[in-house]
Amino acid sequence: MTELHGGCHCGKVRLVLRDSVSEVSECNCSLCRRVGGLWHYCGPEKLQESGSAVAYRQGDCSLDTWHCEVCGCVTHWTAVDPGYDRVGVNMRMFEPEAWQCLPRKFVDGASF
């Protein structure tokens, strides 16, 4: 397991990810293709977020997509259902060395 520190462009939202990241996912859903997210999925206990993030609840109201209220960077998503034990962390909030050489998995979110 590694510990990665990152955050949004202006620094108002900070992330600490305590997990081993072996691949990242690219999704083509209507939101992800617009924000350019590069996602790592993990249990919510592995992500620590601090700062001034605000949520956008999209389409089917199953996810809250969090972004900085100042610079607008999308940092992560959480499930609305507290029983869903997974979050998505936008790896682009970390230095490129943490994700640029990882295998990428395509997620066809547009078909969901």
C-alpha positions, 0 to 999 in steps of 0.5 A: 500500500502506498500513501499519495498526497494530492489536491485541486489546482488552487490547493483548497481541497486536499486528498490523501489516498492510502491504497495500491493503485494498479490501474486507472479507469477512463469512463465515457459517460456524459459527465466523465468525458467532460471532466476528463477524470482518470479514476481509481476505485477503492473503499471510502476508508482509503481516501481522506479529503479535506477542504472546501469541496462541494457535491454535484448530484448527477442524473440518476442521483446515485453519485455525488461528484465532488469538486473544489468550490474555488477552482472547479477541479473534480476530485472524487465521487461518492455514492449516495447510498451509504451501503455502496462501499466504493468511491472514485478518486480522480488520479489527475489530482496527484502528480503524473508519476503516480498514474501516467504509466498505469494500465488504463481500463475503458468503462463504457458508462455511456451504455449504463 
